[in-house]
Amino acid sequence: MGYIVGIGLVGFALLGGALFVLLGGATIIGYAMAGEPISTILIDINRLTKNSTILIIPLFTFAGYIIAEGKAPQRLVAFARASVGWLPGGIAVVVLITCAFFTTFTGASGVTIIALGGLVYPILRETYNEKFSLGLITASGSIGLLFPPSIPLILYAIIAQVPIDSMFFAGIIPGIIILVILSFYCSGWSVVKRTETTRFDFSVFLRSLWDAKWELLLPFLVLGGILTGVVTLDEVAALTVIYVCVVEMFIHRSISIKVLPRIVKESMVLVGAILIILGIALALTNYLITLDVPTTVLDWIESWTDSQVVTLIGLNIFLLIVGCLMDIFSAIIIVVPLLLPIADQFGIDKVHLGIIVLTNLEIGYLTPPVGMNLFISSMKFERSVVLLYRSVILFIALLLIALILVTYIPDLSLWLPRVLGKMSEPLL
């Protein structure tokens, strides 16, 4: 009977059924077959709701949606263009930086592609061909996931029981490395193709800086609040919401109070999905732990190799496949608990593991044949997904270089948290 139900759940997933229903069904069946009370699931969900750190997820998500809804994209693009548009590949770097900023606050690459794609694509097409432009936008959609206050960073910290501020600072250097590698490629491509650049105009630069000053101050508000310890993390999240609402609604007046309920609804639908999946997945994870699944997986890996290098190679391949098949929130919730014992056994720091996981999932969004960003870009720009496959190949290769650096040089992730004294006990 269990096999029949299991086959039914797999069929339900293949037909596009909701992930939380699939996880919930698997959890209920597992507990029932083991003779354990199903009420355990509700206990896990209740334990989750009592975690005060959970509050920062809806707060930062709402702030990201407010930024995306306002005229902030236009202001930031104008500032970035005035700042670096004169460099070889400057327009492409503008797209990289602007998309990274927005993905950082929305936490979802699809939102970035949809919100910014229509704005930056015509700008790119003035200088670059269609293949390069589509590949750059598609790749740029997820490169901000390592910068604070990215929701995936927060979610990983909650699951792995590590300090959230450690994850915030751990992602900064790897994120910068990814931006630098892609920027060098864009500049080199522009030099080879002899593309035109935008003449630097100091007056335009100052005007665009003044227009975008409130958005540019936001990262300093978040990181400064955390670093100084003047406010707690949840207070920083609340201040961020107040700040972006005041800026977009009262200073720039790009959002009216009438549309606020719609923005609240759209952002909280995403938050609700994350929390439902998180609650159900925690219950499923606890069930798998009672079955010693992590130990079994660890024993299987150890039977093949005792090398950390080989283990990390296998881990990266596995995570790239997961990134293709699942959205980043589901992947973190489901996969990370199974990876933690492996990381502990092979001496991989959990903060470092988090950056490895998120970097892999970033690349997975782009990886053919089913990377999520490929289909979002295909829909947004009304182009064949096969064209998107060809467009992102070089960008994937560059991101894999960054992944190798992040994986095998742990200090890229751990140096900054250590220097700032953020490698402390878990906040949870």
VOGU-3710 file (C-alpha; in Angstrom, 3 decimals, decimal comma):
1> mgyivgiglv> 0,000/0,000/0,000  2,835/2,355/0,866  4,417/1,868/-2,552  1,128/2,696/-4,272  0,768/5,895/-2,281  4,420/6,757/-2,969  3,925/6,295/-6,707  0,822/8,474/-6,467  2,797/11,259/-4,787  5,507/11,114/-7,461
11> gfallggalf> 2,840/11,312/-10,162  1,271/14,258/-8,351  4,650/16,050/-8,367  5,226/15,342/-12,065  1,822/16,809/-12,876  2,827/20,074/-11,198  1,243/19,589/-7,796  2,110/21,963/-4,958  5,364/21,050/-3,237  3,981/21,508/0,288
21> vllggatiig> 1,200/19,005/-0,506  3,775/16,493/-1,743  5,996/16,982/1,317  3,035/16,945/3,674  1,681/13,754/2,135  5,051/12,040/2,332  5,467/13,132/5,968  2,012/11,963/7,043  2,470/8,608/5,310  5,906/8,178/6,866
31> yamagepist> 4,724/8,888/10,402  1,650/6,688/9,960  3,679/3,733/8,665  6,148/4,141/11,530  3,321/4,212/14,091  4,260/7,711/15,200  1,583/10,306/16,069  0,804/12,630/13,155  0,404/15,468/15,660  4,210/15,622/15,667
41> ilidinrltk> 3,942/17,559/12,396  1,846/20,240/14,089  4,337/20,414/16,947  7,158/21,116/14,466  5,120/23,818/12,726  4,201/25,389/16,085  7,868/25,370/17,107  8,666/27,200/13,882  6,090/29,941/14,515  7,570/30,619/17,951
51> nstiliiplf> 10,972/31,376/16,451  11,291/35,162/16,594  13,850/35,146/13,776  11,114/34,097/11,330  9,780/37,674/11,481  12,605/39,008/9,342  11,567/36,910/6,321  8,231/38,688/5,668  9,761/42,061/6,556  12,672/41,886/4,113
61> tfagyiiaeg> 10,460/40,288/1,440  7,916/43,110/1,705  10,712/45,690/1,531  12,009/44,052/-1,646  8,605/44,170/-3,294  8,206/47,838/-2,383  11,557/48,625/-4,029  10,657/46,649/-7,153  7,240/48,321/-7,439  8,567/51,877/-7,221
71> kapqrlvafa> 10,749/53,777/-9,654  13,928/52,585/-7,939  14,968/50,430/-10,960  15,068/53,463/-13,239  17,010/55,558/-10,729  19,576/52,840/-10,057  20,079/52,051/-13,728  20,575/55,757/-14,457  23,132/56,075/-11,658  25,027/52,926/-12,648
81> rasvgwlpgg> 25,070/54,036/-16,283  26,424/57,471/-15,353  29,045/55,866/-13,061  30,530/53,053/-15,163  28,879/53,400/-18,571  32,051/55,002/-19,928  34,113/51,852/-19,284  34,442/49,061/-21,893  31,482/46,838/-21,135  30,126/49,513/-18,803
91> iavvvlitca> 26,520/49,078/-19,888  26,729/45,339/-19,206  28,248/46,036/-15,772  25,327/48,395/-15,119  22,950/45,494/-15,682  24,978/43,164/-13,446  25,094/45,595/-10,526  21,463/46,701/-10,781  20,126/43,149/-11,044  22,312/42,041/-8,122
101> ffttftgasg> 20,887/44,842/-5,985  17,309/43,857/-6,741  17,785/40,124/-6,296  19,360/40,870/-2,921  16,152/42,444/-1,659  13,557/40,370/-3,496  15,344/37,055/-2,943  13,846/35,733/-6,163  15,622/35,849/-9,501  12,369/35,580/-11,431
111> vtiialgglv> 11,140/38,840/-9,921  14,367/40,559/-10,985  14,161/39,319/-14,579  10,513/40,306/-14,894  10,857/43,669/-13,123  14,121/44,799/-14,729  14,231/42,828/-17,966  11,998/45,170/-19,923  14,000/48,153/-18,669  17,560/46,969/-19,305
121> ypilretyne> 17,063/44,824/-22,429  16,549/47,813/-24,785  19,598/49,505/-23,239  21,752/46,425/-23,872  20,480/46,012/-27,433  21,790/49,481/-28,267  25,309/48,051/-27,902  25,192/44,244/-27,811  23,682/41,476/-29,924  20,581/39,562/-28,869
131> kfslglitas> 22,383/36,428/-27,677  24,730/38,314/-25,342  21,924/40,541/-24,015  19,600/37,647/-23,213  22,389/35,626/-21,626  23,501/38,527/-19,438  20,010/39,339/-18,150  19,226/35,688/-17,480  22,522/35,194/-15,630  22,167/38,463/-13,716
141> gsigllfpps> 18,808/37,424/-12,299  20,299/35,327/-9,514  23,747/36,782/-8,758  22,497/38,905/-5,859  21,520/35,923/-3,712  24,792/36,026/-1,764  24,448/39,648/-0,641  22,591/40,640/2,542  19,736/40,714/3,326  18,968/37,941/0,802
151> iplilyaiia> 16,098/35,729/1,985  17,931/32,499/0,974  20,814/33,506/3,281  18,356/33,937/6,141  16,590/30,676/5,360  19,832/28,717/5,278  20,896/30,205/8,617  17,599/29,119/10,190  17,838/25,588/8,819  21,544/25,118/9,589
161> qvpidsmffa> 21,315/26,827/13,003  24,096/29,324/12,309  24,125/33,068/13,059  22,244/34,987/10,394  24,710/37,865/10,517  27,524/35,357/9,884  25,793/34,325/6,667  25,219/37,960/5,725  28,913/38,811/5,922  30,089/35,440/4,554
171> giipgiiilv> 28,363/36,043/1,245  29,841/39,475/0,520  33,310/38,487/-0,787  32,072/35,492/-2,868  29,316/37,724/-4,273  31,849/40,396/-5,224  34,067/37,756/-6,852  31,149/36,606/-9,025  30,424/40,199/-10,042  34,103/40,857/-10,826
181> ilsfycsgws> 34,481/37,716/-12,968  31,361/38,492/-14,989  32,336/42,167/-15,276  35,785/41,292/-16,641  34,184/39,030/-19,209  31,758/41,771/-20,271  34,616/44,275/-20,556  36,757/41,846/-22,562  33,847/41,047/-24,863  33,299/44,756/-25,451
191> vvkrtettrf> 36,978/45,374/-26,217  37,089/42,519/-28,725  33,843/43,625/-30,384  34,821/47,309/-30,121  31,459/48,339/-28,763  30,625/51,957/-28,062  30,771/53,436/-24,572  28,856/56,246/-22,896  30,793/59,471/-22,429  31,275/60,324/-18,760
201> dfsvflrslw> 29,428/63,462/-17,745  30,127/64,640/-14,209  26,928/66,699/-13,997  24,830/63,689/-15,081  26,674/61,543/-12,537  25,918/63,973/-9,697  22,273/64,307/-10,734  21,771/60,525/-10,913  23,598/60,078/-7,600  21,287/62,599/-5,974
211> dakwelllpf> 18,190/60,900/-7,433  19,268/57,434/-6,235  20,784/58,465/-2,901  18,021/56,954/-0,759  18,246/53,523/-2,421  22,052/53,587/-2,309  21,976/54,222/1,439  19,848/51,134/2,092  22,659/48,508/2,173  24,596/50,704/4,604
221> lvlggiltgv> 21,492/50,891/6,817  21,195/47,098/6,915  24,874/46,235/7,353  25,603/49,199/9,597  22,788/48,282/11,963  24,013/44,691/12,203  27,692/45,562/12,507  27,342/48,251/15,171  24,935/46,204/17,259  22,822/49,302/17,883
231> vtldevaalt> 19,739/47,390/16,751  18,890/43,697/16,568  18,385/41,843/13,310  14,594/41,901/13,472  14,724/45,620/14,298  16,919/46,173/11,228  14,312/44,372/9,128  11,501/46,523/10,543  13,518/49,715/10,002  14,185/48,630/6,409
241> viyvcvvemf> 10,450/48,334/5,743  9,754/51,748/7,272  12,656/53,265/5,345  11,637/51,965/1,891  7,966/52,864/2,485  8,863/56,425/3,429  11,254/56,759/0,469  8,967/55,294/-2,193  5,618/56,591/-0,902  6,415/60,007/0,546
251> ihrsisikvl> 9,767/61,187/-0,839  9,645/59,898/-4,421  5,866/59,310/-4,383  6,268/56,456/-6,857  3,831/54,247/-4,931  0,389/55,306/-3,796  -1,354/54,034/-0,691  -4,027/52,514/-2,955  -1,632/49,916/-4,384  -0,145/49,020/-0,987
261> privkesmvl> -2,695/46,246/-0,263  -1,829/44,573/-3,581  1,897/44,693/-2,805  1,260/43,273/0,665  -0,797/40,454/-0,858  1,775/39,564/-3,526  4,717/39,589/-1,124  2,913/37,640/1,588  1,843/34,953/-0,892  5,550/34,251/-1,418
271> vgailiilgi> 6,218/34,377/2,330  3,276/32,068/3,022  4,581/29,542/0,521  8,037/29,656/2,115  6,699/29,202/5,650  4,323/26,374/4,713  7,087/24,496/2,920  9,473/25,228/5,800  7,086/23,880/8,445  6,243/20,725/6,510
281> alaltnylit> 9,845/20,140/5,458  11,067/20,413/9,062  8,635/17,683/10,045  9,800/15,530/7,124  13,431/16,173/8,058  12,809/15,083/11,646  11,178/11,904/10,335  14,184/11,205/8,089  16,490/11,757/11,054  14,536/9,191/13,103
291> ldvpttvldw> 15,161/6,751/10,237  18,904/7,617/10,323  18,777/8,670/6,681  21,599/11,253/7,068  23,770/8,607/8,728  23,018/6,127/5,963  23,922/8,669/3,291  27,116/9,549/5,166  28,102/5,877/5,467  27,495/5,431/1,744
301> ieswtdsqvv> 29,713/8,395/0,885  32,453/7,202/3,222  32,348/3,786/1,547  33,298/5,510/-1,703  35,802/8,103/-0,510  37,292/9,749/2,546  38,607/12,737/0,578  37,130/16,149/1,274  38,044/17,279/-2,269  36,175/14,415/-3,924
311> tliglnifll> 33,228/14,892/-1,567  32,994/18,569/-2,474  33,034/17,723/-6,195  30,163/15,290/-5,708  28,346/17,820/-3,520  28,593/20,498/-6,217  27,296/18,176/-8,934  24,387/17,120/-6,725  23,488/20,708/-5,836  23,632/21,850/-9,466
321> ivgclmdifs> 21,090/19,162/-10,336  18,905/20,185/-7,389  19,132/23,829/-8,478  17,798/22,895/-11,913  14,828/20,986/-10,570  13,693/22,987/-7,541  13,240/26,591/-6,512  15,905/27,832/-4,128  13,664/28,015/-1,051  12,488/24,411/-1,379
331> aiiivvplll> 15,999/23,195/-2,140  17,452/24,819/0,978  14,714/23,488/3,243  14,819/19,926/1,941  18,477/19,339/1,087  20,459/21,260/3,715  19,475/19,070/6,719  20,775/16,036/4,824  24,062/17,786/3,992  24,906/19,043/7,486
341> piadqfgidk> 26,111/15,676/8,883  28,256/15,191/5,773  29,801/18,647/6,202  30,482/17,959/9,873  32,136/14,624/9,120  34,456/16,085/6,489  35,298/19,227/8,469  33,396/21,697/6,284  32,298/24,779/8,209  28,517/25,222/8,114
351> vhlgiivltn> 28,785/28,867/7,113  31,115/27,924/4,256  28,711/25,123/3,295  25,907/27,674/3,065  27,803/29,799/0,539  28,642/26,665/-1,485  24,983/25,649/-1,479  23,686/29,069/-2,534  26,330/29,498/-5,251  25,386/26,125/-6,710
361> leigyltppv> 21,690/26,949/-6,611  22,379/30,283/-8,343  24,022/28,400/-11,208  21,296/25,766/-11,189  18,773/28,467/-12,088  20,637/28,854/-15,407  21,524/25,265/-16,185  19,802/23,605/-19,175  17,494/21,935/-19,769  15,159/22,970/-16,949
371> gmnlfissmk> 16,817/25,887/-15,136  14,049/28,175/-13,909  15,565/31,436/-15,184  15,720/30,059/-18,713  11,973/29,655/-18,897  11,267/32,966/-17,147  13,453/34,805/-19,684  11,909/32,832/-22,547  8,454/33,940/-21,421  9,482/37,538/-20,673
381> fersvvllyr> 11,281/38,192/-23,968  9,210/35,808/-26,118  12,263/33,939/-27,355  12,894/30,230/-27,842  14,228/28,500/-24,755  16,803/26,846/-27,033  18,169/30,320/-27,812  18,407/30,926/-24,069  20,372/27,682/-23,700  22,990/28,948/-26,137
391> svilfialll> 22,988/32,407/-24,582  23,908/31,309/-21,053  26,589/28,674/-21,735  29,562/31,044/-21,361  28,028/32,684/-18,302  27,580/29,271/-16,685  31,258/28,481/-17,375  32,311/31,734/-15,678  30,081/31,062/-12,694  31,579/27,576/-12,375
401> ialilvtyip> 35,021/29,184/-12,094  33,681/31,315/-9,231  32,128/28,200/-7,687  35,495/26,411/-7,704  37,119/29,362/-5,950  34,343/29,586/-3,351  34,371/25,827/-2,748  38,099/25,283/-2,325  39,107/28,565/-0,679  37,001/28,622/2,510
411> dlslwlprvl> 38,516/31,924/3,674  36,654/33,712/0,894  33,519/32,976/2,893  34,885/32,860/6,429  37,479/35,645/6,584  35,081/38,590/6,850  32,807/37,060/9,550  35,904/36,154/11,575  37,420/39,625/11,290  34,132/41,228/12,297
421> gkmsepll> 33,641/38,769/15,174  30,464/37,298/13,710  31,426/33,613/13,957  29,556/33,334/17,259  26,961/31,038/18,701  23,708/30,612/16,734  21,134/33,334/17,136  18,269/30,845/17,143
//
